Amino acid sequence: MNPLTLDTLPLRTSEDIVQMRRSTRSWMVEHGFSLVDQTKMVTAASELARNAIDYGGGGSARLELLTDQGRVGIRAVIQDHGPGIANLAQAMTDGYTSGQGLGLGLPGSKRLVDDFEIWSEPGQGTRVSIVKWR
C-alpha cells in the first residue's frame, strides 16, 4: 500500500475544520465514493479534528489517497501535541466524556469508518488514523 499525501492542513480554529471537511469531501467525490461514505468519513474526521482543537490545543490533519490491490481509500490522520489521553480504553467507551460532550466522539468516529487506529500518551499528544475504502 503506497499512500499519496493529498493535503496537510492546520487545525487551530473552527474555520480549519470547515476547510478539512471541504478537502475530505472533495477528494472523496473525485475518487468515486458514495454520498453515504463521504458523509461518514467527513463526520468522523470533523469530530476528531474538533477533539484535536478542543482537547489537544490544535494540531494538523493529513489526507492521503491509498491504493491496495485494486481498492481505493482515503485516510485522514489527525494529530495534536496536547496532554494526551491517560486511559484509551475508557475514552473509547460510549458515554465517557472528559468535557461537556455526549461521549460519542471517539467510539462514534470508529463506527463510521473502515479502519481506525489511535495512539496517545500522556504529555505527548494524540494521533488518530481513519480510513474509508471504496
C-alpha positions, 0 to 999 in steps of 0.5 A: 500500500503506497499512500499519496499525501493529498493535503496537510492542513492546520487545525487551530480554529473552527474555520480549519475544520470547515476547510478539512471537511471541504478537502475530505469531501472533495477528494472523496467525490473525485475518487468515486465514493458514495454520498453515504461514505463521504458523509461518514468519513467527513463526520468522523474526521470533523469530530476528531479534528474538533477533539484535536482543537478542543482537547489537544490545543490544535494540531494538523490533519493529513489526507492521503489517497491509498491504493491496495490491490485494486481498492481505493481509500482515503485516510485522514490522520489527525494529530495534536501535541496536547496532554494526551489521553491517560486511559484509551480504553475508557475514552473509547467507551460510549458515554465517557466524556472528559468535557461537556460532550455526549461521549460519542466522539471517539467510539462514534468516529470508529463506527463510521469508518473502515479502519481506525487506529489511535495512539496517545500518551500522556504529555505527548499528544494524540494521533488518530488514523481513519480510513474509508475504502471504496 
